[in-house]
Amino acid sequence: MPDTRTTPAGLSRSAIARRIAEDIPEGWYVNLGIGIPTLIADHVPPEREVIFHSENGVLGIGPAPAPDAVDPWLINAGKEPVTLRPGGAFVHHADSFAIIRGRHLDLCVLGAFEVAENGDLANWTTGRNDAAAAVGGAMDLAVGAKRLWVAMEHTTKEGAPRLVSRCSFPLTALASVLRVYTNLAVIDVTPEGFLLLETAPGVSFEAVQQRTATRLRRPTA
């Protein structure tokens, strides 16, 4: 198991979200999962139109509100206060899931406990008796969105790798993840396994490989 005392910090949770925001094109409809993904809305420039969706029935989510401007009736699926961008809308819960299941979302960004090298996703339970299982809309989103990216810390608090050859936790969806953003790296999921696209500032390829439980590939010239 990696020694957490020597694990490079890499990016903060907010910086991971900012890095993901850089890659979301103009005009995409995007669902943001609970955790790091919810921070992404804070980092998309106002002049770039990205329509953020929450499965509880909100289209057009904006940045988090200031502490003195919280509307208790306007929340995301994680029960966090949000804002609504001009042109935003509220829809029935059933209609919100029709958006998901009808493949009208260009992208979903979810957190995860583990991602396997073939794109399998485990993010709803660790299977431990002391952990509350919470699948929410993750299974629908993982198979309903046109693309699935994951945002997470590269290792657990104990230093165990989250990028693995095969998930040890109950699966949310099979072969669904296309890209993973962590505090240490940006990694694509390919038919040949994990392809490391970039590392965080000050983080080496070797440091990322040491904290990954399967082989990483580098891009070919």
N, C-alpha and C positions, 0 to 999 in steps of 0.2 A: 504494500500500500504506500502511495506517495507520502512523503513527510510534509505535512501542512506548514511546518515552520519555514520551509524553503520554497513554498509555492509562490510564484510571482503573482502579484495582485492583478496586473493587467488593467482592464477597464472597469469602471464602476458600473452599477446597474443602470444609471442614467446614461452613461457613455455607450453602453451596449445598445440602449434604445435609440440614441442619436445615430449610431452607426447603421442600424437597420433603417431608420427614417431616410438616410441618404440613398438607399437602394430602391425605395418605393416610387414608381413612376407616377407622373401626373395622371389623374383621372381614374385611378384604381379604386375599387371598393374593397375594403380591408377590415376583417374582423380581428380585434385585439383580445387575446386571452388574458387571464388573471396573472398578476405578478409583473415581471419586467415588461411584457408586451403593452400593458396599459400606459406605460411611460412614453411610448412612441408618439402618441398624439401631441405631446409637449414639444416635440422637436421637428415637426413638419412646418416649414415656413408658411405663413398665412397666405402668401401669394400662390402657393402650389396647392391645387385642389386635389386632395385625397379624401375620399368619403369613408370615414370610419364607422363600422357597424358593431353593435353590441346585441347579443342574442336575446336580451330582455326587451328588445323592441325600439332601439334608437339608431337612426341613420344620421350621420353628420356630426359625430362627436368632435369637440374641440379640445384645447388644452385643459388641464385641471384648473378649477377656479381658485381665486385668492381665498384665504381663510374667511374673510369678511363678506364673501360673495357666494357662499354655498347655498344652492337650492336643494333642500332635502328630498324633493320629489324628482330630481334629475340625477340618476345614478347609472352606473354600468352594471354588467353582470356580476361583478365582484362587490357590489354594493358600495362602490367608491363614488364620491361626487364628481360630476363631469360638467362640461359646458356644451352648448349646442352652437355649431357654426351657422352662419346665415344660409337659409335654404334647407336646414336640417328638418327631420321629421320623426314622429313617433308612429309605430305600427303595432298591431296586435301581436302577441307572442307567437301565435300560430303562423301569422304572415312572416314574422321574422325568421322562423325556421323554414318556411317555404323559400325564402331568399337563399338560405344555406343549402337546403336539399335540392333546390333547383339549379345549383351551380352558377349562381349569379355573383358570387364573391370571387374577385381576382386573386385574393390572398388571404390566408389566415396565419397569424403569428401566435403560437402557443408556448407556454412553458413546458418543461418535461423533467421527469426523474431520470430517464434514460432514453437514449436514441441508439439503435443498432446500425451497423454499417450497411445494412440493406434498406434502411429507412423506416424500420419498425419503430413505433412510438409507444412509450409507457409514461403516462402522465396523470393517471387518475387515482392510483393507490400504490403503496409500497407493499401491501399485504400484511403489514405489521398490525397486531391487535390494538396498539395504542395510537394508531393513525386513522383518522376519519377519511373514508373513501368519498370522493366528490367528483364524479364523472362530468356532471353538468352537460354542456352541449359539445364536449370535446370530440366524442365519437362522430357526431354529425358533421362537425367542422373539419375533422381530419380527412373525411372522405368526400365532403360536399364542396369545399373550396377548390378552386382550380390549382392552387399552389399552397403548400404548407411549409412555413419556416418555423424554426424553434429558437427561442431565446432563453438562455439558462447560464448558470455558473458552470465552469468546465468540470469541477469536481464537487463532491459533497463537502459539508463542513468538516467531516472526518478525513477528507482527502481521497475518497474513493472515486474512480473515474465514472463519468456519466455517459461518455461515448464508448460503446462496447461492441464486441463482435455479435453478441446475442443478448437481448434484454432478459434480466432476471425477474423483473416485476411484471404483474399482469398487463397485457397489452391493451392499448387504446385503439390502435389501427395498425394494419400491416402495410409495410413498404410505402409509406405516405409522405415522409419528410424529404424535402428536396435540399434544404440548406439549414445549417446550424450556426448561430451567432453566440459566442461565449465571451467571458472576460479575457480569454487568451487568444481567440482566433475566430476566423470565418471559414467554415468548412462546408463543401458541397457533398451531397450524397450521390454517388454515381454507381453504375453497374459494377464497377471494379472496387467499390468501397469508398472510404472517406478521402476526399481530395482537399488538402489544405490550401485555401486561396490567399490568406494573409494572416499575419500574426499581429497582436497588439503591440504598440510601441514598447521596446525594451524586452520583448519576449521572443525567444529563439524557437526555431522549429523543434530542436531537441527537447526544450522544456515542455512544449505542447505534446510531443510524442510520449514523453515520460508519464504524462498524466492522462493518457488515452489508452484504453484497454484493448486496442487493436491497431493494426498498422495504418499509418497515415501516408498518403501519396503526395508528392509535390507536382505542380503543373509542369508539363514538358515544354521545352522551348519551342 
